[in-house]
Amino acid sequence: IFLAAELKDPFMAMVGMMSAFLVVTTIGVAFGARLLGRLPEKHLRVGTAILFVLFGAAFLLEAIGK
């Protein structure tokens, strides 16, 4: 919303956001495919589960702290 207000053109703001999302998603998919090729799937699942819990705990602690 801020970007659309700053640019005074909501369409261009949407195009910019969609382009950024495309780039981030492409990088994530490429990185994930490489990791899957090098590590066993079980290790990736455990690692992502641990990261999920850690991020969840961090966000929860931040919310409680406010």
mmCIF file of the N, C-alpha and C atoms, coordinates in Angstrom:
data_MODEL
# 
_entry.id   MODEL 
# 
loop_
_atom_site.group_PDB 
_atom_site.id 
_atom_site.type_symbol 
_atom_site.label_atom_id 
_atom_site.label_alt_id 
_atom_site.label_comp_id 
_atom_site.label_asym_id 
_atom_site.label_entity_id 
_atom_site.label_seq_id 
_atom_site.pdbx_PDB_ins_code 
_atom_site.Cartn_x 
_atom_site.Cartn_y 
_atom_site.Cartn_z 
_atom_site.occupancy 
_atom_site.B_iso_or_equiv 
_atom_site.pdbx_formal_charge 
_atom_site.auth_seq_id 
_atom_site.auth_comp_id 
_atom_site.auth_asym_id 
_atom_site.auth_atom_id 
_atom_site.pdbx_PDB_model_num 
ATOM 1   N N  . ILE A 1 1  ? 0.838  -1.180  0.000   1.00 0.00 ? 1  ILE A N  1 
ATOM 2   C CA . ILE A 1 1  ? 0.000  0.000   0.000   1.00 0.00 ? 1  ILE A CA 1 
ATOM 3   C C  . ILE A 1 1  ? 0.884  1.244   0.000   1.00 0.00 ? 1  ILE A C  1 
ATOM 4   N N  . PHE A 1 2  ? 1.933  1.206   0.816   1.00 0.00 ? 2  PHE A N  1 
ATOM 5   C CA . PHE A 1 2  ? 2.835  2.354   0.882   1.00 0.00 ? 2  PHE A CA 1 
ATOM 6   C C  . PHE A 1 2  ? 3.487  2.605   -0.469  1.00 0.00 ? 2  PHE A C  1 
ATOM 7   N N  . LEU A 1 3  ? 3.922  1.530   -1.116  1.00 0.00 ? 3  LEU A N  1 
ATOM 8   C CA . LEU A 1 3  ? 4.585  1.671   -2.412  1.00 0.00 ? 3  LEU A CA 1 
ATOM 9   C C  . LEU A 1 3  ? 3.626  2.234   -3.452  1.00 0.00 ? 3  LEU A C  1 
ATOM 10  N N  . ALA A 1 4  ? 2.390  1.765   -3.455  1.00 0.00 ? 4  ALA A N  1 
ATOM 11  C CA . ALA A 1 4  ? 1.403  2.275   -4.405  1.00 0.00 ? 4  ALA A CA 1 
ATOM 12  C C  . ALA A 1 4  ? 1.135  3.755   -4.161  1.00 0.00 ? 4  ALA A C  1 
ATOM 13  N N  . ALA A 1 5  ? 1.084  4.154   -2.903  1.00 0.00 ? 5  ALA A N  1 
ATOM 14  C CA . ALA A 1 5  ? 0.853  5.566   -2.587  1.00 0.00 ? 5  ALA A CA 1 
ATOM 15  C C  . ALA A 1 5  ? 2.050  6.416   -2.992  1.00 0.00 ? 5  ALA A C  1 
ATOM 16  N N  . GLU A 1 6  ? 3.235  5.874   -2.788  1.00 0.00 ? 6  GLU A N  1 
ATOM 17  C CA . GLU A 1 6  ? 4.440  6.622   -3.132  1.00 0.00 ? 6  GLU A CA 1 
ATOM 18  C C  . GLU A 1 6  ? 4.590  6.769   -4.648  1.00 0.00 ? 6  GLU A C  1 
ATOM 19  N N  . LEU A 1 7  ? 4.301  5.709   -5.390  1.00 0.00 ? 7  LEU A N  1 
ATOM 20  C CA . LEU A 1 7  ? 4.450  5.752   -6.843  1.00 0.00 ? 7  LEU A CA 1 
ATOM 21  C C  . LEU A 1 7  ? 3.282  6.438   -7.532  1.00 0.00 ? 7  LEU A C  1 
ATOM 22  N N  . LYS A 1 8  ? 2.166  6.527   -6.851  1.00 0.00 ? 8  LYS A N  1 
ATOM 23  C CA . LYS A 1 8  ? 0.937  7.086   -7.414  1.00 0.00 ? 8  LYS A CA 1 
ATOM 24  C C  . LYS A 1 8  ? 0.458  6.282   -8.623  1.00 0.00 ? 8  LYS A C  1 
ATOM 25  N N  . ASP A 1 9  ? 0.893  5.043   -8.707  1.00 0.00 ? 9  ASP A N  1 
ATOM 26  C CA . ASP A 1 9  ? 0.463  4.158   -9.788  1.00 0.00 ? 9  ASP A CA 1 
ATOM 27  C C  . ASP A 1 9  ? 0.368  2.735   -9.233  1.00 0.00 ? 9  ASP A C  1 
ATOM 28  N N  . PRO A 1 10 ? -0.817 2.345   -8.780  1.00 0.00 ? 10 PRO A N  1 
ATOM 29  C CA . PRO A 1 10 ? -0.965 1.025   -8.170  1.00 0.00 ? 10 PRO A CA 1 
ATOM 30  C C  . PRO A 1 10 ? -0.582 -0.117  -9.105  1.00 0.00 ? 10 PRO A C  1 
ATOM 31  N N  . PHE A 1 11 ? -0.803 0.057   -10.396 1.00 0.00 ? 11 PHE A N  1 
ATOM 32  C CA . PHE A 1 11 ? -0.471 -1.013  -11.338 1.00 0.00 ? 11 PHE A CA 1 
ATOM 33  C C  . PHE A 1 11 ? 1.034  -1.269  -11.364 1.00 0.00 ? 11 PHE A C  1 
ATOM 34  N N  . MET A 1 12 ? 1.831  -0.208  -11.410 1.00 0.00 ? 12 MET A N  1 
ATOM 35  C CA . MET A 1 12 ? 3.283  -0.383  -11.431 1.00 0.00 ? 12 MET A CA 1 
ATOM 36  C C  . MET A 1 12 ? 3.787  -0.953  -10.104 1.00 0.00 ? 12 MET A C  1 
ATOM 37  N N  . ALA A 1 13 ? 3.142  -0.576  -9.015  1.00 0.00 ? 13 ALA A N  1 
ATOM 38  C CA . ALA A 1 13 ? 3.508  -1.157  -7.720  1.00 0.00 ? 13 ALA A CA 1 
ATOM 39  C C  . ALA A 1 13 ? 3.233  -2.653  -7.731  1.00 0.00 ? 13 ALA A C  1 
ATOM 40  N N  . MET A 1 14 ? 2.095  -3.052  -8.295  1.00 0.00 ? 14 MET A N  1 
ATOM 41  C CA . MET A 1 14 ? 1.753  -4.469  -8.381  1.00 0.00 ? 14 MET A CA 1 
ATOM 42  C C  . MET A 1 14 ? 2.746  -5.211  -9.274  1.00 0.00 ? 14 MET A C  1 
ATOM 43  N N  . VAL A 1 15 ? 3.119  -4.615  -10.386 1.00 0.00 ? 15 VAL A N  1 
ATOM 44  C CA . VAL A 1 15 ? 4.092  -5.239  -11.289 1.00 0.00 ? 15 VAL A CA 1 
ATOM 45  C C  . VAL A 1 15 ? 5.430  -5.414  -10.571 1.00 0.00 ? 15 VAL A C  1 
ATOM 46  N N  . GLY A 1 16 ? 5.852  -4.418  -9.831  1.00 0.00 ? 16 GLY A N  1 
ATOM 47  C CA . GLY A 1 16 ? 7.102  -4.515  -9.083  1.00 0.00 ? 16 GLY A CA 1 
ATOM 48  C C  . GLY A 1 16 ? 7.056  -5.591  -8.018  1.00 0.00 ? 16 GLY A C  1 
ATOM 49  N N  . MET A 1 17 ? 5.944  -5.664  -7.293  1.00 0.00 ? 17 MET A N  1 
ATOM 50  C CA . MET A 1 17 ? 5.812  -6.687  -6.248  1.00 0.00 ? 17 MET A CA 1 
ATOM 51  C C  . MET A 1 17 ? 5.769  -8.088  -6.843  1.00 0.00 ? 17 MET A C  1 
ATOM 52  N N  . MET A 1 18 ? 5.066  -8.239  -7.957  1.00 0.00 ? 18 MET A N  1 
ATOM 53  C CA . MET A 1 18 ? 4.983  -9.557  -8.597  1.00 0.00 ? 18 MET A CA 1 
ATOM 54  C C  . MET A 1 18 ? 6.338  -9.966  -9.160  1.00 0.00 ? 18 MET A C  1 
ATOM 55  N N  . SER A 1 19 ? 7.085  -9.015  -9.695  1.00 0.00 ? 19 SER A N  1 
ATOM 56  C CA . SER A 1 19 ? 8.425  -9.317  -10.208 1.00 0.00 ? 19 SER A CA 1 
ATOM 57  C C  . SER A 1 19 ? 9.351  -9.750  -9.078  1.00 0.00 ? 19 SER A C  1 
ATOM 58  N N  . ALA A 1 20 ? 9.288  -9.048  -7.966  1.00 0.00 ? 20 ALA A N  1 
ATOM 59  C CA . ALA A 1 20 ? 10.118 -9.417  -6.814  1.00 0.00 ? 20 ALA A CA 1 
ATOM 60  C C  . ALA A 1 20 ? 9.740  -10.797 -6.302  1.00 0.00 ? 20 ALA A C  1 
ATOM 61  N N  . PHE A 1 21 ? 8.447  -11.094 -6.239  1.00 0.00 ? 21 PHE A N  1 
ATOM 62  C CA . PHE A 1 21 ? 7.993  -12.409 -5.789  1.00 0.00 ? 21 PHE A CA 1 
ATOM 63  C C  . PHE A 1 21 ? 8.483  -13.496 -6.738  1.00 0.00 ? 21 PHE A C  1 
ATOM 64  N N  . LEU A 1 22 ? 8.457  -13.231 -8.026  1.00 0.00 ? 22 LEU A N  1 
ATOM 65  C CA . LEU A 1 22 ? 8.935  -14.194 -9.016  1.00 0.00 ? 22 LEU A CA 1 
ATOM 66  C C  . LEU A 1 22 ? 10.420 -14.480 -8.826  1.00 0.00 ? 22 LEU A C  1 
ATOM 67  N N  . VAL A 1 23 ? 11.204 -13.445 -8.615  1.00 0.00 ? 23 VAL A N  1 
ATOM 68  C CA . VAL A 1 23 ? 12.648 -13.621 -8.427  1.00 0.00 ? 23 VAL A CA 1 
ATOM 69  C C  . VAL A 1 23 ? 12.931 -14.419 -7.160  1.00 0.00 ? 23 VAL A C  1 
ATOM 70  N N  . VAL A 1 24 ? 12.279 -14.058 -6.058  1.00 0.00 ? 24 VAL A N  1 
ATOM 71  C CA . VAL A 1 24 ? 12.506 -14.751 -4.788  1.00 0.00 ? 24 VAL A CA 1 
ATOM 72  C C  . VAL A 1 24 ? 12.079 -16.213 -4.886  1.00 0.00 ? 24 VAL A C  1 
ATOM 73  N N  . THR A 1 25 ? 10.949 -16.471 -5.524  1.00 0.00 ? 25 THR A N  1 
ATOM 74  C CA . THR A 1 25 ? 10.472 -17.844 -5.678  1.00 0.00 ? 25 THR A CA 1 
ATOM 75  C C  . THR A 1 25 ? 11.418 -18.653 -6.549  1.00 0.00 ? 25 THR A C  1 
ATOM 76  N N  . THR A 1 26 ? 11.893 -18.073 -7.628  1.00 0.00 ? 26 THR A N  1 
ATOM 77  C CA . THR A 1 26 ? 12.824 -18.772 -8.519  1.00 0.00 ? 26 THR A CA 1 
ATOM 78  C C  . THR A 1 26 ? 14.115 -19.129 -7.792  1.00 0.00 ? 26 THR A C  1 
ATOM 79  N N  . ILE A 1 27 ? 14.637 -18.195 -7.022  1.00 0.00 ? 27 ILE A N  1 
ATOM 80  C CA . ILE A 1 27 ? 15.852 -18.468 -6.254  1.00 0.00 ? 27 ILE A CA 1 
ATOM 81  C C  . ILE A 1 27 ? 15.596 -19.583 -5.245  1.00 0.00 ? 27 ILE A C  1 
ATOM 82  N N  . GLY A 1 28 ? 14.473 -19.538 -4.563  1.00 0.00 ? 28 GLY A N  1 
ATOM 83  C CA . GLY A 1 28 ? 14.139 -20.566 -3.580  1.00 0.00 ? 28 GLY A CA 1 
ATOM 84  C C  . GLY A 1 28 ? 13.991 -21.942 -4.195  1.00 0.00 ? 28 GLY A C  1 
ATOM 85  N N  . VAL A 1 29 ? 13.337 -22.016 -5.344  1.00 0.00 ? 29 VAL A N  1 
ATOM 86  C CA . VAL A 1 29 ? 13.158 -23.306 -6.018  1.00 0.00 ? 29 VAL A CA 1 
ATOM 87  C C  . VAL A 1 29 ? 14.499 -23.844 -6.502  1.00 0.00 ? 29 VAL A C  1 
ATOM 88  N N  . ALA A 1 30 ? 15.317 -22.990 -7.087  1.00 0.00 ? 30 ALA A N  1 
ATOM 89  C CA . ALA A 1 30 ? 16.626 -23.436 -7.577  1.00 0.00 ? 30 ALA A CA 1 
ATOM 90  C C  . ALA A 1 30 ? 17.505 -23.906 -6.423  1.00 0.00 ? 30 ALA A C  1 
ATOM 91  N N  . PHE A 1 31 ? 17.517 -23.157 -5.335  1.00 0.00 ? 31 PHE A N  1 
ATOM 92  C CA . PHE A 1 31 ? 18.318 -23.530 -4.170  1.00 0.00 ? 31 PHE A CA 1 
ATOM 93  C C  . PHE A 1 31 ? 17.802 -24.831 -3.560  1.00 0.00 ? 31 PHE A C  1 
ATOM 94  N N  . GLY A 1 32 ? 16.487 -24.970 -3.464  1.00 0.00 ? 32 GLY A N  1 
ATOM 95  C CA . GLY A 1 32 ? 15.894 -26.188 -2.916  1.00 0.00 ? 32 GLY A CA 1 
ATOM 96  C C  . GLY A 1 32 ? 16.183 -27.400 -3.772  1.00 0.00 ? 32 GLY A C  1 
ATOM 97  N N  . ALA A 1 33 ? 16.142 -27.246 -5.080  1.00 0.00 ? 33 ALA A N  1 
ATOM 98  C CA . ALA A 1 33 ? 16.434 -28.366 -5.978  1.00 0.00 ? 33 ALA A CA 1 
ATOM 99  C C  . ALA A 1 33 ? 17.890 -28.808 -5.834  1.00 0.00 ? 33 ALA A C  1 
ATOM 100 N N  . ARG A 1 34 ? 18.782 -27.853 -5.695  1.00 0.00 ? 34 ARG A N  1 
ATOM 101 C CA . ARG A 1 34 ? 20.199 -28.204 -5.503  1.00 0.00 ? 34 ARG A CA 1 
ATOM 102 C C  . ARG A 1 34 ? 20.421 -28.925 -4.185  1.00 0.00 ? 34 ARG A C  1 
ATOM 103 N N  . LEU A 1 35 ? 19.773 -28.418 -3.148  1.00 0.00 ? 35 LEU A N  1 
ATOM 104 C CA . LEU A 1 35 ? 19.911 -29.058 -1.843  1.00 0.00 ? 35 LEU A CA 1 
ATOM 105 C C  . LEU A 1 35 ? 19.346 -30.471 -1.865  1.00 0.00 ? 35 LEU A C  1 
ATOM 106 N N  . LEU A 1 36 ? 18.222 -30.655 -2.517  1.00 0.00 ? 36 LEU A N  1 
ATOM 107 C CA . LEU A 1 36 ? 17.606 -31.979 -2.594  1.00 0.00 ? 36 LEU A CA 1 
ATOM 108 C C  . LEU A 1 36 ? 18.499 -32.942 -3.355  1.00 0.00 ? 36 LEU A C  1 
ATOM 109 N N  . GLY A 1 37 ? 19.257 -32.427 -4.314  1.00 0.00 ? 37 GLY A N  1 
ATOM 110 C CA . GLY A 1 37 ? 20.177 -33.274 -5.064  1.00 0.00 ? 37 GLY A CA 1 
ATOM 111 C C  . GLY A 1 37 ? 21.400 -33.685 -4.255  1.00 0.00 ? 37 GLY A C  1 
ATOM 112 N N  . ARG A 1 38 ? 21.735 -32.917 -3.223  1.00 0.00 ? 38 ARG A N  1 
ATOM 113 C CA . ARG A 1 38 ? 22.946 -33.190 -2.441  1.00 0.00 ? 38 ARG A CA 1 
ATOM 114 C C  . ARG A 1 38 ? 22.672 -33.851 -1.093  1.00 0.00 ? 38 ARG A C  1 
ATOM 115 N N  . LEU A 1 39 ? 21.506 -33.599 -0.528  1.00 0.00 ? 39 LEU A N  1 
ATOM 116 C CA . LEU A 1 39 ? 21.194 -34.132 0.799   1.00 0.00 ? 39 LEU A CA 1 
ATOM 117 C C  . LEU A 1 39 ? 20.031 -35.114 0.712   1.00 0.00 ? 39 LEU A C  1 
ATOM 118 N N  . PRO A 1 40 ? 20.011 -36.087 1.593   1.00 0.00 ? 40 PRO A N  1 
ATOM 119 C CA . PRO A 1 40 ? 18.861 -36.997 1.627   1.00 0.00 ? 40 PRO A CA 1 
ATOM 120 C C  . PRO A 1 40 ? 17.588 -36.240 2.026   1.00 0.00 ? 40 PRO A C  1 
ATOM 121 N N  . GLU A 1 41 ? 16.472 -36.675 1.486   1.00 0.00 ? 41 GLU A N  1 
ATOM 122 C CA . GLU A 1 41 ? 15.206 -35.990 1.740   1.00 0.00 ? 41 GLU A CA 1 
ATOM 123 C C  . GLU A 1 41 ? 14.864 -35.979 3.232   1.00 0.00 ? 41 GLU A C  1 
ATOM 124 N N  . LYS A 1 42 ? 15.190 -37.046 3.930   1.00 0.00 ? 42 LYS A N  1 
ATOM 125 C CA . LYS A 1 42 ? 14.883 -37.114 5.364   1.00 0.00 ? 42 LYS A CA 1 
ATOM 126 C C  . LYS A 1 42 ? 15.591 -36.000 6.133   1.00 0.00 ? 42 LYS A C  1 
ATOM 127 N N  . HIS A 1 43 ? 16.846 -35.749 5.809   1.00 0.00 ? 43 HIS A N  1 
ATOM 128 C CA . HIS A 1 43 ? 17.589 -34.683 6.489   1.00 0.00 ? 43 HIS A CA 1 
ATOM 129 C C  . HIS A 1 43 ? 16.985 -33.312 6.189   1.00 0.00 ? 43 HIS A C  1 
ATOM 130 N N  . LEU A 1 44 ? 16.554 -33.115 4.953   1.00 0.00 ? 44 LEU A N  1 
ATOM 131 C CA . LEU A 1 44 ? 15.926 -31.836 4.603   1.00 0.00 ? 44 LEU A CA 1 
ATOM 132 C C  . LEU A 1 44 ? 14.620 -31.646 5.361   1.00 0.00 ? 44 LEU A C  1 
ATOM 133 N N  . ARG A 1 45 ? 13.840 -32.707 5.482   1.00 0.00 ? 45 ARG A N  1 
ATOM 134 C CA . ARG A 1 45 ? 12.568 -32.611 6.214   1.00 0.00 ? 45 ARG A CA 1 
ATOM 135 C C  . ARG A 1 45 ? 12.806 -32.265 7.682   1.00 0.00 ? 45 ARG A C  1 
ATOM 136 N N  . VAL A 1 46 ? 13.775 -32.913 8.290   1.00 0.00 ? 46 VAL A N  1 
ATOM 137 C CA . VAL A 1 46 ? 14.084 -32.633 9.699   1.00 0.00 ? 46 VAL A CA 1 
ATOM 138 C C  . VAL A 1 46 ? 14.597 -31.197 9.843   1.00 0.00 ? 46 VAL A C  1 
ATOM 139 N N  . GLY A 1 47 ? 15.472 -30.782 8.941   1.00 0.00 ? 47 GLY A N  1 
ATOM 140 C CA . GLY A 1 47 ? 16.008 -29.425 8.994   1.00 0.00 ? 47 GLY A CA 1 
ATOM 141 C C  . GLY A 1 47 ? 14.935 -28.366 8.824   1.00 0.00 ? 47 GLY A C  1 
ATOM 142 N N  . THR A 1 48 ? 14.033 -28.572 7.882   1.00 0.00 ? 48 THR A N  1 
ATOM 143 C CA . THR A 1 48 ? 12.966 -27.588 7.680   1.00 0.00 ? 48 THR A CA 1 
ATOM 144 C C  . THR A 1 48 ? 11.999 -27.584 8.857   1.00 0.00 ? 48 THR A C  1 
ATOM 145 N N  . ALA A 1 49 ? 11.755 -28.740 9.458   1.00 0.00 ? 49 ALA A N  1 
ATOM 146 C CA . ALA A 1 49 ? 10.885 -28.791 10.639  1.00 0.00 ? 49 ALA A CA 1 
ATOM 147 C C  . ALA A 1 49 ? 11.509 -28.014 11.796  1.00 0.00 ? 49 ALA A C  1 
ATOM 148 N N  . ILE A 1 50 ? 12.804 -28.182 11.984  1.00 0.00 ? 50 ILE A N  1 
ATOM 149 C CA . ILE A 1 50 ? 13.497 -27.451 13.050  1.00 0.00 ? 50 ILE A CA 1 
ATOM 150 C C  . ILE A 1 50 ? 13.451 -25.947 12.788  1.00 0.00 ? 50 ILE A C  1 
ATOM 151 N N  . LEU A 1 51 ? 13.701 -25.544 11.548  1.00 0.00 ? 51 LEU A N  1 
ATOM 152 C CA . LEU A 1 51 ? 13.628 -24.118 11.208  1.00 0.00 ? 51 LEU A CA 1 
ATOM 153 C C  . LEU A 1 51 ? 12.226 -23.562 11.433  1.00 0.00 ? 51 LEU A C  1 
ATOM 154 N N  . PHE A 1 52 ? 11.207 -24.333 11.073  1.00 0.00 ? 52 PHE A N  1 
ATOM 155 C CA . PHE A 1 52 ? 9.820  -23.912 11.261  1.00 0.00 ? 52 PHE A CA 1 
ATOM 156 C C  . PHE A 1 52 ? 9.543  -23.651 12.741  1.00 0.00 ? 52 PHE A C  1 
ATOM 157 N N  . VAL A 1 53 ? 9.972  -24.572 13.594  1.00 0.00 ? 53 VAL A N  1 
ATOM 158 C CA . VAL A 1 53 ? 9.752  -24.420 15.035  1.00 0.00 ? 53 VAL A CA 1 
ATOM 159 C C  . VAL A 1 53 ? 10.537 -23.224 15.571  1.00 0.00 ? 53 VAL A C  1 
ATOM 160 N N  . LEU A 1 54 ? 11.777 -23.059 15.141  1.00 0.00 ? 54 LEU A N  1 
ATOM 161 C CA . LEU A 1 54 ? 12.588 -21.935 15.615  1.00 0.00 ? 54 LEU A CA 1 
ATOM 162 C C  . LEU A 1 54 ? 11.994 -20.587 15.212  1.00 0.00 ? 54 LEU A C  1 
ATOM 163 N N  . PHE A 1 55 ? 11.566 -20.483 13.952  1.00 0.00 ? 55 PHE A N  1 
ATOM 164 C CA . PHE A 1 55 ? 10.949 -19.229 13.511  1.00 0.00 ? 55 PHE A CA 1 
ATOM 165 C C  . PHE A 1 55 ? 9.642  -18.982 14.259  1.00 0.00 ? 55 PHE A C  1 
ATOM 166 N N  . GLY A 1 56 ? 8.852  -20.028 14.444  1.00 0.00 ? 56 GLY A N  1 
ATOM 167 C CA . GLY A 1 56 ? 7.604  -19.884 15.191  1.00 0.00 ? 56 GLY A CA 1 
ATOM 168 C C  . GLY A 1 56 ? 7.854  -19.412 16.610  1.00 0.00 ? 56 GLY A C  1 
ATOM 169 N N  . ALA A 1 57 ? 8.843  -20.000 17.276  1.00 0.00 ? 57 ALA A N  1 
ATOM 170 C CA . ALA A 1 57 ? 9.177  -19.596 18.643  1.00 0.00 ? 57 ALA A CA 1 
ATOM 171 C C  . ALA A 1 57 ? 9.672  -18.153 18.676  1.00 0.00 ? 57 ALA A C  1 
ATOM 172 N N  . ALA A 1 58 ? 10.488 -17.777 17.711  1.00 0.00 ? 58 ALA A N  1 
ATOM 173 C CA . ALA A 1 58 ? 11.003 -16.404 17.666  1.00 0.00 ? 58 ALA A CA 1 
ATOM 174 C C  . ALA A 1 58 ? 9.868  -15.400 17.476  1.00 0.00 ? 58 ALA A C  1 
ATOM 175 N N  . PHE A 1 59 ? 8.946  -15.688 16.567  1.00 0.00 ? 59 PHE A N  1 
ATOM 176 C CA . PHE A 1 59 ? 7.816  -14.782 16.345  1.00 0.00 ? 59 PHE A CA 1 
ATOM 177 C C  . PHE A 1 59 ? 6.907  -14.727 17.567  1.00 0.00 ? 59 PHE A C  1 
ATOM 178 N N  . LEU A 1 60 ? 6.712  -15.869 18.225  1.00 0.00 ? 60 LEU A N  1 
ATOM 179 C CA . LEU A 1 60 ? 5.881  -15.908 19.422  1.00 0.00 ? 60 LEU A CA 1 
ATOM 180 C C  . LEU A 1 60 ? 6.519  -15.092 20.547  1.00 0.00 ? 60 LEU A C  1 
ATOM 181 N N  . LEU A 1 61 ? 7.810  -15.268 20.753  1.00 0.00 ? 61 LEU A N  1 
ATOM 182 C CA . LEU A 1 61 ? 8.502  -14.498 21.790  1.00 0.00 ? 61 LEU A CA 1 
ATOM 183 C C  . LEU A 1 61 ? 8.477  -13.002 21.493  1.00 0.00 ? 61 LEU A C  1 
ATOM 184 N N  . GLU A 1 62 ? 8.601  -12.661 20.228  1.00 0.00 ? 62 GLU A N  1 
ATOM 185 C CA . GLU A 1 62 ? 8.537  -11.242 19.849  1.00 0.00 ? 62 GLU A CA 1 
ATOM 186 C C  . GLU A 1 62 ? 7.145  -10.676 20.115  1.00 0.00 ? 62 GLU A C  1 
ATOM 187 N N  . ALA A 1 63 ? 6.113  -11.454 19.810  1.00 0.00 ? 63 ALA A N  1 
ATOM 188 C CA . ALA A 1 63 ? 4.743  -10.993 20.029  1.00 0.00 ? 63 ALA A CA 1 
ATOM 189 C C  . ALA A 1 63 ? 4.437  -10.863 21.518  1.00 0.00 ? 63 ALA A C  1 
ATOM 190 N N  . ILE A 1 64 ? 4.939  -11.781 22.314  1.00 0.00 ? 64 ILE A N  1 
ATOM 191 C CA . ILE A 1 64 ? 4.708  -11.728 23.755  1.00 0.00 ? 64 ILE A CA 1 
ATOM 192 C C  . ILE A 1 64 ? 5.466  -10.553 24.366  1.00 0.00 ? 64 ILE A C  1 
ATOM 193 N N  . GLY A 1 65 ? 6.648  -10.285 23.840  1.00 0.00 ? 65 GLY A N  1 
ATOM 194 C CA . GLY A 1 65 ? 7.474  -9.198  24.363  1.00 0.00 ? 65 GLY A CA 1 
ATOM 195 C C  . GLY A 1 65 ? 6.891  -7.824  24.134  1.00 0.00 ? 65 GLY A C  1 
ATOM 196 N N  . LYS A 1 66 ? 6.043  -7.677  23.144  1.00 0.00 ? 66 LYS A N  1 
ATOM 197 C CA . LYS A 1 66 ? 5.459  -6.358  22.845  1.00 0.00 ? 66 LYS A CA 1 
ATOM 198 C C  . LYS A 1 66 ? 4.336  -6.150  23.762  1.00 0.00 ? 66 LYS A C  1 
# 
